[in-house]
Amino acid sequence: MAAMRYRLTFVAGLALGYVLGTRAGRERYEQLKKSAQRIAQNPAVRNTAETAAQQGRRYAGKAFHTVSHRVDRVPESVAQRVRSLRERNVNGTPEDDWGTSNT
């Protein structure tokens, strides 16, 4: 349910941006772009985004471990993928539970 809300919000924002961009022209686009960059570089926004990313990685890791301990109940192809990810972590690679680098 929450994922659907986020998707809907994203699509609505995308549509709004498209409409505003096509109506306002290049000059207004550049103004909006500069405003967005200033907001993205704001320390409070950056800290909030980093905190959310860390929290997301933590919860994803917990979910991964919960699911990986129940790997015998899933199809063998999925079980093998989970086992290979688990083995990669055990072997000391600097990757997180999802096989990606810590960003």
Salt bridges, closest charged atoms under 4 A:
GLU30 OE2 - ARG26 NH2 3.10
GLU50 OE2 - ARG57 NH2 3.37
ASP72 OD1 - ARG83 NH2 3.84
GLU76 OE2 - ARG83 NH1 3.14
GLU95 OE1 - ARG88 NH1 3.41
ASP97 OD2 - HIS65 NE2 3.30
